[in-house]
Amino acid sequence: MIDDGALIEHRSSRTGRWLRERRLRIALWIAVTEGILIVLHVISVPIAIVVAVAVIVLYFSAGNRLASDTASQIAWIAGVSQALVMLVPVFLVILWSVALIVVVILALVALVVLFSGRR
């Protein structure tokens, strides 16, 4: 008998263990894909937020009590990916604000240069 020191969790399945090893990566890719669709206006921001809130509430209300290990891992992936997707509109507002501030600063500098020129 070969003992490699690995322990298998109680109630885990092969698919559940595979998902558990890759769940953060899968959630990130889902969030990136949805984020791109939001930025490209394929998915509207309000709909994305409503769906994300619904999935997160569903995860916290039922995701921890799922009997199947695979279903539990899928619920975790869905919850985390939607939590990350909710950050996309926040980042868009921050980026637009920074861009607006930079444009205002450039405009002020241009006005100072224009008005300080000698005739």
N, CA, C and O atoms as CSV, one atom per row, in Angstrom:
chain,resi,resn,atom,element,x,y,z
A,1,MET,N,N,0.833,-1.179,0.000
A,1,MET,CA,C,0.000,0.000,0.000
A,1,MET,C,C,0.876,1.240,0.000
A,1,MET,O,O,1.789,1.367,0.815
A,2,ILE,N,N,0.589,2.158,-0.926
A,2,ILE,CA,C,1.367,3.390,-1.053
A,2,ILE,C,C,0.620,4.497,-0.316
A,2,ILE,O,O,-0.564,4.731,-0.555
A,3,ASP,N,N,1.328,5.168,0.578
A,3,ASP,CA,C,0.732,6.277,1.317
A,3,ASP,C,C,1.475,7.548,0.932
A,3,ASP,O,O,2.620,7.758,1.334
A,4,ASP,N,N,0.804,8.402,0.138
A,4,ASP,CA,C,1.451,9.639,-0.286
A,4,ASP,C,C,1.123,10.799,0.650
A,4,ASP,O,O,1.503,11.936,0.371
A,5,GLY,N,N,0.437,10.539,1.735
A,5,GLY,CA,C,0.136,11.578,2.713
A,5,GLY,C,C,-1.085,12.402,2.373
A,5,GLY,O,O,-1.449,13.293,3.141
A,6,ALA,N,N,-1.732,12.138,1.248
A,6,ALA,CA,C,-2.906,12.907,0.853
A,6,ALA,C,C,-4.138,12.375,1.567
A,6,ALA,O,O,-4.348,11.166,1.669
A,7,LEU,N,N,-4.928,13.284,2.046
A,7,LEU,CA,C,-6.172,12.910,2.702
A,7,LEU,C,C,-7.337,13.319,1.822
A,7,LEU,O,O,-7.318,14.377,1.194
A,8,ILE,N,N,-8.339,12.477,1.786
A,8,ILE,CA,C,-9.544,12.785,1.038
A,8,ILE,C,C,-10.604,13.212,2.038
A,8,ILE,O,O,-10.884,12.509,3.009
A,9,GLU,N,N,-11.186,14.374,1.783
A,9,GLU,CA,C,-12.185,14.892,2.700
A,9,GLU,C,C,-13.446,14.043,2.666
A,9,GLU,O,O,-13.823,13.484,1.636
A,10,HIS,N,N,-14.076,13.967,3.814
A,10,HIS,CA,C,-15.346,13.259,3.927
A,10,HIS,C,C,-16.388,13.971,3.071
A,10,HIS,O,O,-16.398,15.201,3.014
A,11,ARG,N,N,-17.252,13.231,2.412
A,11,ARG,CA,C,-18.318,13.746,1.537
A,11,ARG,C,C,-17.798,14.414,0.276
A,11,ARG,O,O,-18.557,15.121,-0.387
A,12,SER,N,N,-16.548,14.220,-0.079
A,12,SER,CA,C,-16.047,14.837,-1.302
A,12,SER,C,C,-16.164,13.845,-2.453
A,12,SER,O,O,-16.166,12.629,-2.262
A,13,SER,N,N,-16.260,14.405,-3.644
A,13,SER,CA,C,-16.323,13.578,-4.846
A,13,SER,C,C,-15.142,13.939,-5.736
A,13,SER,O,O,-14.465,14.943,-5.513
A,14,ARG,N,N,-14.910,13.130,-6.720
A,14,ARG,CA,C,-13.794,13.411,-7.635
A,14,ARG,C,C,-14.008,14.750,-8.341
A,14,ARG,O,O,-13.081,15.556,-8.433
A,15,THR,N,N,-15.216,14.990,-8.836
A,15,THR,CA,C,-15.516,16.254,-9.506
A,15,THR,C,C,-15.422,17.417,-8.529
A,15,THR,O,O,-14.897,18.477,-8.868
A,16,GLY,N,N,-15.928,17.219,-7.321
A,16,GLY,CA,C,-15.865,18.267,-6.311
A,16,GLY,C,C,-14.432,18.624,-5.952
A,16,GLY,O,O,-14.102,19.798,-5.786
A,17,ARG,N,N,-13.572,17.600,-5.832
A,17,ARG,CA,C,-12.155,17.872,-5.529
A,17,ARG,C,C,-11.485,18.583,-6.689
A,17,ARG,O,O,-10.652,19.462,-6.471
A,18,TRP,N,N,-11.834,18.218,-7.931
A,18,TRP,CA,C,-11.266,18.873,-9.106
A,18,TRP,C,C,-11.683,20.343,-9.130
A,18,TRP,O,O,-10.866,21.227,-9.385
A,19,LEU,N,N,-12.967,20.592,-8.860
A,19,LEU,CA,C,-13.452,21.973,-8.836
A,19,LEU,C,C,-12.814,22.763,-7.701
A,19,LEU,O,O,-12.474,23.933,-7.876
A,20,ARG,N,N,-12.648,22.138,-6.543
A,20,ARG,CA,C,-12.071,22.832,-5.390
A,20,ARG,C,C,-10.649,23.296,-5.693
A,20,ARG,O,O,-10.252,24.384,-5.277
A,21,GLU,N,N,-9.889,22.489,-6.409
A,21,GLU,CA,C,-8.514,22.861,-6.758
A,21,GLU,C,C,-8.471,24.037,-7.723
A,21,GLU,O,O,-7.497,24.790,-7.741
A,22,ARG,N,N,-9.513,24.199,-8.521
A,22,ARG,CA,C,-9.506,25.204,-9.581
A,22,ARG,C,C,-10.573,26.276,-9.409
A,22,ARG,O,O,-10.771,27.086,-10.315
A,23,ARG,N,N,-11.260,26.307,-8.286
A,23,ARG,CA,C,-12.439,27.165,-8.157
A,23,ARG,C,C,-12.123,28.652,-8.226
A,23,ARG,O,O,-12.902,29.407,-8.808
A,24,LEU,N,N,-11.023,29.095,-7.660
A,24,LEU,CA,C,-10.703,30.515,-7.727
A,24,LEU,C,C,-10.377,30.929,-9.159
A,24,LEU,O,O,-10.814,31.983,-9.620
A,25,ARG,N,N,-9.617,30.107,-9.852
A,25,ARG,CA,C,-9.273,30.402,-11.240
A,25,ARG,C,C,-10.530,30.444,-12.115
A,25,ARG,O,O,-10.671,31.323,-12.965
A,26,ILE,N,N,-11.434,29.497,-11.902
A,26,ILE,CA,C,-12.677,29.465,-12.676
A,26,ILE,C,C,-13.512,30.709,-12.370
A,26,ILE,O,O,-14.045,31.339,-13.284
A,27,ALA,N,N,-13.626,31.063,-11.089
A,27,ALA,CA,C,-14.409,32.244,-10.698
A,27,ALA,C,C,-13.814,33.511,-11.301
A,27,ALA,O,O,-14.554,34.383,-11.757
A,28,LEU,N,N,-12.496,33.623,-11.308
A,28,LEU,CA,C,-11.848,34.798,-11.896
A,28,LEU,C,C,-12.118,34.898,-13.391
A,28,LEU,O,O,-12.394,35.985,-13.899
A,29,TRP,N,N,-12.043,33.779,-14.097
A,29,TRP,CA,C,-12.298,33.805,-15.537
A,29,TRP,C,C,-13.748,34.157,-15.849
A,29,TRP,O,O,-14.026,34.885,-16.802
A,30,ILE,N,N,-14.672,33.637,-15.040
A,30,ILE,CA,C,-16.082,34.003,-15.236
A,30,ILE,C,C,-16.265,35.494,-15.006
A,30,ILE,O,O,-16.942,36.170,-15.781
A,31,ALA,N,N,-15.660,36.008,-13.935
A,31,ALA,CA,C,-15.783,37.438,-13.615
A,31,ALA,C,C,-15.152,38.303,-14.702
A,31,ALA,O,O,-15.713,39.334,-15.073
A,32,VAL,N,N,-14.003,37.900,-15.212
A,32,VAL,CA,C,-13.350,38.670,-16.282
A,32,VAL,C,C,-14.219,38.672,-17.532
A,32,VAL,O,O,-14.399,39.712,-18.165
A,33,THR,N,N,-14.752,37.522,-17.887
A,33,THR,CA,C,-15.611,37.426,-19.072
A,33,THR,C,C,-16.857,38.297,-18.917
A,33,THR,O,O,-17.212,39.045,-19.829
A,34,GLU,N,N,-17.516,38.201,-17.772
A,34,GLU,CA,C,-18.696,39.037,-17.539
A,34,GLU,C,C,-18.327,40.514,-17.488
A,34,GLU,O,O,-19.067,41.363,-17.984
A,35,GLY,N,N,-17.188,40.815,-16.890
A,35,GLY,CA,C,-16.735,42.207,-16.826
A,35,GLY,C,C,-16.518,42.793,-18.205
A,35,GLY,O,O,-16.893,43.937,-18.463
A,36,ILE,N,N,-15.919,42.025,-19.088
A,36,ILE,CA,C,-15.714,42.482,-20.469
A,36,ILE,C,C,-17.056,42.713,-21.152
A,36,ILE,O,O,-17.227,43.698,-21.871
A,37,LEU,N,N,-18.011,41.810,-20.930
A,37,LEU,CA,C,-19.340,41.979,-21.522
A,37,LEU,C,C,-20.050,43.213,-20.969
A,37,LEU,O,O,-20.816,43.862,-21.682
A,38,ILE,N,N,-19.798,43.538,-19.697
A,38,ILE,CA,C,-20.388,44.749,-19.115
A,38,ILE,C,C,-19.737,45.990,-19.718
A,38,ILE,O,O,-20.430,46.942,-20.078
A,39,VAL,N,N,-18.417,45.985,-19.828
A,39,VAL,CA,C,-17.709,47.139,-20.387
A,39,VAL,C,C,-18.103,47.376,-21.842
A,39,VAL,O,O,-18.190,48.523,-22.281
A,40,LEU,N,N,-18.340,46.302,-22.590
A,40,LEU,CA,C,-18.735,46.415,-23.993
A,40,LEU,C,C,-20.241,46.641,-24.160
A,40,LEU,O,O,-20.742,46.672,-25.284
A,41,HIS,N,N,-20.954,46.797,-23.055
A,41,HIS,CA,C,-22.393,47.065,-23.044
A,41,HIS,C,C,-23.223,45.930,-23.640
A,41,HIS,O,O,-24.326,46.161,-24.134
A,42,VAL,N,N,-22.703,44.720,-23.595
A,42,VAL,CA,C,-23.496,43.554,-23.997
A,42,VAL,C,C,-24.454,43.202,-22.862
A,42,VAL,O,O,-25.597,42.812,-23.098
A,43,ILE,N,N,-23.974,43.343,-21.633
A,43,ILE,CA,C,-24.797,43.151,-20.433
A,43,ILE,C,C,-24.910,44.515,-19.760
A,43,ILE,O,O,-23.906,45.198,-19.558
A,44,SER,N,N,-26.139,44.908,-19.414
A,44,SER,CA,C,-26.304,46.210,-18.757
A,44,SER,C,C,-25.875,46.116,-17.292
A,44,SER,O,O,-25.986,45.064,-16.662
A,45,VAL,N,N,-25.390,47.224,-16.774
A,45,VAL,CA,C,-24.896,47.262,-15.398
A,45,VAL,C,C,-25.996,46.932,-14.390
A,45,VAL,O,O,-25.760,46.126,-13.490
A,46,PRO,N,N,-27.196,47.525,-14.504
A,46,PRO,CA,C,-28.234,47.187,-13.509
A,46,PRO,C,C,-28.604,45.703,-13.497
A,46,PRO,O,O,-28.806,45.116,-12.435
A,47,ILE,N,N,-28.692,45.108,-14.677
A,47,ILE,CA,C,-29.020,43.681,-14.739
A,47,ILE,C,C,-27.899,42.857,-14.128
A,47,ILE,O,O,-28.164,41.900,-13.401
A,48,ALA,N,N,-26.655,43.211,-14.408
A,48,ALA,CA,C,-25.522,42.488,-13.836
A,48,ALA,C,C,-25.519,42.583,-12.316
A,48,ALA,O,O,-25.226,41.601,-11.634
A,49,ILE,N,N,-25.841,43.754,-11.785
A,49,ILE,CA,C,-25.852,43.921,-10.333
A,49,ILE,C,C,-26.997,43.137,-9.699
A,49,ILE,O,O,-26.810,42.504,-8.660
A,50,VAL,N,N,-28.186,43.171,-10.315
A,50,VAL,CA,C,-29.333,42.428,-9.777
A,50,VAL,C,C,-29.046,40.928,-9.771
A,50,VAL,O,O,-29.320,40.246,-8.784
A,51,VAL,N,N,-28.499,40.422,-10.862
A,51,VAL,CA,C,-28.174,38.991,-10.936
A,51,VAL,C,C,-27.090,38.644,-9.922
A,51,VAL,O,O,-27.171,37.611,-9.257
A,52,ALA,N,N,-26.085,39.492,-9.800
A,52,ALA,CA,C,-25.003,39.230,-8.849
A,52,ALA,C,C,-25.526,39.201,-7.418
A,52,ALA,O,O,-25.167,38.313,-6.644
A,53,VAL,N,N,-26.364,40.155,-7.065
A,53,VAL,CA,C,-26.921,40.179,-5.705
A,53,VAL,C,C,-27.774,38.932,-5.462
A,53,VAL,O,O,-27.702,38.330,-4.390
A,54,ALA,N,N,-28.572,38.546,-6.444
A,54,ALA,CA,C,-29.419,37.359,-6.297
A,54,ALA,C,C,-28.580,36.100,-6.105
A,54,ALA,O,O,-28.897,35.268,-5.255
A,55,VAL,N,N,-27.525,35.956,-6.878
A,55,VAL,CA,C,-26.663,34.769,-6.762
A,55,VAL,C,C,-25.949,34.753,-5.415
A,55,VAL,O,O,-25.826,33.699,-4.791
A,56,ILE,N,N,-25.481,35.910,-4.963
A,56,ILE,CA,C,-24.779,35.971,-3.679
A,56,ILE,C,C,-25.734,35.664,-2.525
A,56,ILE,O,O,-25.376,34.931,-1.603
A,57,VAL,N,N,-26.950,36.224,-2.572
A,57,VAL,CA,C,-27.937,35.929,-1.534
A,57,VAL,C,C,-28.286,34.447,-1.549
A,57,VAL,O,O,-28.392,33.825,-0.492
A,58,LEU,N,N,-28.463,33.880,-2.723
A,58,LEU,CA,C,-28.757,32.449,-2.840
A,58,LEU,C,C,-27.620,31.612,-2.278
A,58,LEU,O,O,-27.860,30.605,-1.612
A,59,TYR,N,N,-26.387,32.018,-2.539
A,59,TYR,CA,C,-25.242,31.272,-2.000
A,59,TYR,C,C,-25.248,31.301,-0.473
A,59,TYR,O,O,-25.094,30.262,0.169
A,60,PHE,N,N,-25.426,32.487,0.109
A,60,PHE,CA,C,-25.381,32.576,1.567
A,60,PHE,C,C,-26.589,31.922,2.226
A,60,PHE,O,O,-26.503,31.481,3.372
A,61,SER,N,N,-27.702,31.854,1.523
A,61,SER,CA,C,-28.876,31.229,2.128
A,61,SER,C,C,-28.893,29.714,1.970
A,61,SER,O,O,-29.397,29.013,2.847
A,62,ALA,N,N,-28.354,29.198,0.872
A,62,ALA,CA,C,-28.447,27.753,0.643
A,62,ALA,C,C,-27.135,27.092,0.250
A,62,ALA,O,O,-27.012,25.871,0.350
A,63,GLY,N,N,-26.162,27.860,-0.189
A,63,GLY,CA,C,-24.934,27.266,-0.727
A,63,GLY,C,C,-24.127,26.474,0.269
A,63,GLY,O,O,-23.468,25.505,-0.108
A,64,ASN,N,N,-24.157,26.860,1.541
A,64,ASN,CA,C,-23.371,26.154,2.548
A,64,ASN,C,C,-24.019,24.860,2.997
A,64,ASN,O,O,-23.368,24.017,3.615
A,65,ARG,N,N,-25.307,24.695,2.689
A,65,ARG,CA,C,-26.025,23.514,3.162
A,65,ARG,C,C,-26.259,22.474,2.073
A,65,ARG,O,O,-27.030,21.536,2.275
A,66,LEU,N,N,-25.620,22.622,0.948
A,66,LEU,CA,C,-25.822,21.662,-0.140
A,66,LEU,C,C,-25.189,20.320,0.233
A,66,LEU,O,O,-24.087,20.268,0.779
A,67,ALA,N,N,-25.898,19.249,-0.069
A,67,ALA,CA,C,-25.413,17.917,0.289
A,67,ALA,C,C,-24.299,17.459,-0.647
A,67,ALA,O,O,-23.380,16.759,-0.224
A,68,SER,N,N,-24.378,17.845,-1.890
A,68,SER,CA,C,-23.394,17.420,-2.883
A,68,SER,C,C,-22.153,18.306,-2.831
A,68,SER,O,O,-22.253,19.533,-2.821
A,69,ASP,N,N,-20.995,17.676,-2.799
A,69,ASP,CA,C,-19.737,18.420,-2.809
A,69,ASP,C,C,-19.586,19.203,-4.099
A,69,ASP,O,O,-19.143,20.351,-4.083
A,70,THR,N,N,-19.950,18.591,-5.217
A,70,THR,CA,C,-19.852,19.268,-6.509
A,70,THR,C,C,-20.762,20.491,-6.552
A,70,THR,O,O,-20.342,21.557,-7.004
A,71,ALA,N,N,-21.995,20.351,-6.091
A,71,ALA,CA,C,-22.925,21.481,-6.069
A,71,ALA,C,C,-22.423,22.578,-5.146
A,71,ALA,O,O,-22.579,23.762,-5.445
A,72,SER,N,N,-21.829,22.199,-4.041
A,72,SER,CA,C,-21.275,23.181,-3.118
A,72,SER,C,C,-20.136,23.970,-3.757
A,72,SER,O,O,-20.049,25.185,-3.576
A,73,GLN,N,N,-19.272,23.302,-4.493
A,73,GLN,CA,C,-18.164,23.975,-5.175
A,73,GLN,C,C,-18.681,24.893,-6.282
A,73,GLN,O,O,-18.172,25.999,-6.461
A,74,ILE,N,N,-19.686,24.437,-7.021
A,74,ILE,CA,C,-20.274,25.262,-8.079
A,74,ILE,C,C,-20.935,26.493,-7.469
A,74,ILE,O,O,-20.829,27.585,-8.027
A,75,ALA,N,N,-21.615,26.337,-6.336
A,75,ALA,CA,C,-22.232,27.481,-5.660
A,75,ALA,C,C,-21.173,28.477,-5.208
A,75,ALA,O,O,-21.371,29.686,-5.320
A,76,TRP,N,N,-20.048,27.977,-4.697
A,76,TRP,CA,C,-18.963,28.867,-4.270
A,76,TRP,C,C,-18.413,29.642,-5.460
A,76,TRP,O,O,-18.205,30.853,-5.380
A,77,ILE,N,N,-18.181,28.941,-6.560
A,77,ILE,CA,C,-17.661,29.581,-7.769
A,77,ILE,C,C,-18.631,30.667,-8.245
A,77,ILE,O,O,-18.209,31.772,-8.585
A,78,ALA,N,N,-19.928,30.350,-8.269
A,78,ALA,CA,C,-20.923,31.324,-8.713
A,78,ALA,C,C,-20.959,32.532,-7.784
A,78,ALA,O,O,-21.017,33.669,-8.253
A,79,GLY,N,N,-20.927,32.304,-6.492
A,79,GLY,CA,C,-20.966,33.409,-5.540
A,79,GLY,C,C,-19.762,34.321,-5.643
A,79,GLY,O,O,-19.908,35.543,-5.658
A,80,VAL,N,N,-18.582,33.745,-5.713
A,80,VAL,CA,C,-17.357,34.553,-5.788
A,80,VAL,C,C,-17.277,35.289,-7.122
A,80,VAL,O,O,-16.907,36.463,-7.158
A,81,SER,N,N,-17.617,34.619,-8.208
A,81,SER,CA,C,-17.537,35.282,-9.511
A,81,SER,C,C,-18.504,36.466,-9.569
A,81,SER,O,O,-18.176,37.505,-10.143
A,82,GLN,N,N,-19.685,36.319,-8.983
A,82,GLN,CA,C,-20.645,37.417,-9.006
A,82,GLN,C,C,-20.238,38.549,-8.067
A,82,GLN,O,O,-20.500,39.717,-8.353
A,83,ALA,N,N,-19.604,38.213,-6.960
A,83,ALA,CA,C,-19.078,39.256,-6.069
A,83,ALA,C,C,-18.001,40.066,-6.792
A,83,ALA,O,O,-17.930,41.285,-6.642
A,84,LEU,N,N,-17.174,39.389,-7.569
A,84,LEU,CA,C,-16.143,40.086,-8.339
A,84,LEU,C,C,-16.767,40.925,-9.454
A,84,LEU,O,O,-16.292,42.023,-9.743
A,85,VAL,N,N,-17.824,40.416,-10.078
A,85,VAL,CA,C,-18.498,41.151,-11.149
A,85,VAL,C,C,-19.111,42.439,-10.605
A,85,VAL,O,O,-19.160,43.444,-11.313
A,86,MET,N,N,-19.576,42.420,-9.361
A,86,MET,CA,C,-20.154,43.631,-8.768
A,86,MET,C,C,-19.106,44.732,-8.620
A,86,MET,O,O,-19.456,45.906,-8.501
A,87,LEU,N,N,-17.833,44.368,-8.624
A,87,LEU,CA,C,-16.775,45.371,-8.521
A,87,LEU,C,C,-16.514,46.089,-9.844
A,87,LEU,O,O,-15.929,47.172,-9.847
A,88,VAL,N,N,-16.933,45.509,-10.962
A,88,VAL,CA,C,-16.674,46.103,-12.273
A,88,VAL,C,C,-17.279,47.505,-12.388
A,88,VAL,O,O,-16.571,48.428,-12.792
A,89,PRO,N,N,-18.558,47.705,-12.052
A,89,PRO,CA,C,-19.092,49.077,-12.133
A,89,PRO,C,C,-18.354,50.050,-11.208
A,89,PRO,O,O,-18.178,51.219,-11.551
A,90,VAL,N,N,-17.929,49.577,-10.054
A,90,VAL,CA,C,-17.174,50.438,-9.141
A,90,VAL,C,C,-15.861,50.864,-9.784
A,90,VAL,O,O,-15.489,52.036,-9.734
A,91,PHE,N,N,-15.164,49.912,-10.384
A,91,PHE,CA,C,-13.906,50.242,-11.060
A,91,PHE,C,C,-14.142,51.174,-12.251
A,91,PHE,O,O,-13.321,52.051,-12.519
A,92,LEU,N,N,-15.248,50.991,-12.962
A,92,LEU,CA,C,-15.555,51.880,-14.089
A,92,LEU,C,C,-15.777,53.308,-13.611
A,92,LEU,O,O,-15.306,54.253,-14.242
A,93,VAL,N,N,-16.485,53.470,-12.511
A,93,VAL,CA,C,-16.711,54.812,-11.964
A,93,VAL,C,C,-15.384,55.429,-11.536
A,93,VAL,O,O,-15.139,56.610,-11.784
A,94,ILE,N,N,-14.536,54.643,-10.900
A,94,ILE,CA,C,-13.223,55.154,-10.468
A,94,ILE,C,C,-12.384,55.556,-11.678
A,94,ILE,O,O,-11.777,56.627,-11.681
A,95,LEU,N,N,-12.345,54.708,-12.706
A,95,LEU,CA,C,-11.555,55.032,-13.896
A,95,LEU,C,C,-12.089,56.277,-14.604
A,95,LEU,O,O,-11.304,57.127,-15.026
A,96,TRP,N,N,-13.421,56.398,-14.741
A,96,TRP,CA,C,-14.005,57.584,-15.365
A,96,TRP,C,C,-13.687,58.828,-14.550
A,96,TRP,O,O,-13.401,59.884,-15.113
A,97,SER,N,N,-13.734,58.711,-13.241
A,97,SER,CA,C,-13.431,59.858,-12.383
A,97,SER,C,C,-11.980,60.294,-12.538
A,97,SER,O,O,-11.689,61.485,-12.648
A,98,VAL,N,N,-11.080,59.331,-12.545
A,98,VAL,CA,C,-9.657,59.655,-12.720
A,98,VAL,C,C,-9.432,60.284,-14.092
A,98,VAL,O,O,-8.699,61.266,-14.209
A,99,ALA,N,N,-10.055,59.726,-15.127
A,99,ALA,CA,C,-9.905,60.286,-16.470
A,99,ALA,C,C,-10.446,61.709,-16.525
A,99,ALA,O,O,-9.830,62.575,-17.145
A,100,LEU,N,N,-11.577,61.965,-15.892
A,100,LEU,CA,C,-12.149,63.304,-15.864
A,100,LEU,C,C,-11.237,64.290,-15.131
A,100,LEU,O,O,-11.068,65.427,-15.573
A,101,ILE,N,N,-10.656,63.862,-14.020
A,101,ILE,CA,C,-9.735,64.717,-13.272
A,101,ILE,C,C,-8.507,65.048,-14.113
A,101,ILE,O,O,-8.047,66.190,-14.115
A,102,VAL,N,N,-7.979,64.070,-14.818
A,102,VAL,CA,C,-6.804,64.308,-15.677
A,102,VAL,C,C,-7.147,65.298,-16.781
A,102,VAL,O,O,-6.349,66.188,-17.074
A,103,VAL,N,N,-8.314,65.161,-17.397
A,103,VAL,CA,C,-8.728,66.086,-18.458
A,103,VAL,C,C,-8.890,67.498,-17.907
A,103,VAL,O,O,-8.485,68.461,-18.558
A,104,VAL,N,N,-9.470,67.636,-16.731
A,104,VAL,CA,C,-9.636,68.958,-16.122
A,104,VAL,C,C,-8.271,69.574,-15.825
A,104,VAL,O,O,-8.064,70.758,-16.088
A,105,ILE,N,N,-7.350,68.803,-15.289
A,105,ILE,CA,C,-6.002,69.315,-15.002
A,105,ILE,C,C,-5.315,69.762,-16.287
A,105,ILE,O,O,-4.703,70.830,-16.327
A,106,LEU,N,N,-5.414,68.946,-17.340
A,106,LEU,CA,C,-4.811,69.326,-18.621
A,106,LEU,C,C,-5.443,70.600,-19.178
A,106,LEU,O,O,-4.745,71.451,-19.731
A,107,ALA,N,N,-6.742,70.729,-19.037
A,107,ALA,CA,C,-7.422,71.940,-19.519
A,107,ALA,C,C,-6.970,73.166,-18.731
A,107,ALA,O,O,-6.755,74.231,-19.311
A,108,LEU,N,N,-6.825,73.026,-17.424
A,108,LEU,CA,C,-6.347,74.140,-16.606
A,108,LEU,C,C,-4.921,74.538,-16.972
A,108,LEU,O,O,-4.601,75.723,-17.056
A,109,VAL,N,N,-4.071,73.541,-17.190
A,109,VAL,CA,C,-2.692,73.825,-17.602
A,109,VAL,C,C,-2.690,74.531,-18.954
A,109,VAL,O,O,-1.943,75.488,-19.155
A,110,ALA,N,N,-3.514,74.068,-19.870
A,110,ALA,CA,C,-3.590,74.706,-21.191
A,110,ALA,C,C,-4.073,76.146,-21.074
A,110,ALA,O,O,-3.547,77.025,-21.757
A,111,LEU,N,N,-5.059,76.406,-20.225
A,111,LEU,CA,C,-5.536,77.774,-20.031
A,111,LEU,C,C,-4.458,78.671,-19.424
A,111,LEU,O,O,-4.288,79.816,-19.841
A,112,VAL,N,N,-3.740,78.151,-18.450
A,112,VAL,CA,C,-2.657,78.937,-17.833
A,112,VAL,C,C,-1.597,79.262,-18.872
A,112,VAL,O,O,-1.117,80.394,-18.924
A,113,VAL,N,N,-1.226,78.302,-19.693
A,113,VAL,CA,C,-0.207,78.527,-20.724
A,113,VAL,C,C,-0.719,79.531,-21.748
A,113,VAL,O,O,0.027,80.415,-22.167
A,114,LEU,N,N,-1.968,79.413,-22.154
A,114,LEU,CA,C,-2.537,80.323,-23.149
A,114,LEU,C,C,-2.633,81.758,-22.624
A,114,LEU,O,O,-2.303,82.706,-23.336
A,115,PHE,N,N,-3.083,81.912,-21.384
A,115,PHE,CA,C,-3.248,83.254,-20.836
A,115,PHE,C,C,-1.941,83.887,-20.372
A,115,PHE,O,O,-1.863,85.107,-20.225
A,116,SER,N,N,-0.934,83.086,-20.145
A,116,SER,CA,C,0.327,83.656,-19.702
A,116,SER,C,C,1.234,84.039,-20.868
A,116,SER,O,O,2.292,84.634,-20.658
A,117,GLY,N,N,0.838,83.711,-22.070
A,117,GLY,CA,C,1.643,84.054,-23.241
A,117,GLY,C,C,1.679,85.543,-23.472
A,117,GLY,O,O,0.673,86.220,-23.263
A,118,ARG,N,N,2.823,86.079,-23.903
A,118,ARG,CA,C,2.981,87.516,-24.151
A,118,ARG,C,C,2.588,87.840,-25.576
A,118,ARG,O,O,2.725,87.022,-26.485
A,119,ARG,N,N,2.095,89.057,-25.747
A,119,ARG,CA,C,1.723,89.503,-27.089
A,119,ARG,C,C,2.643,90.553,-27.587
A,119,ARG,O,O,2.474,91.042,-28.703
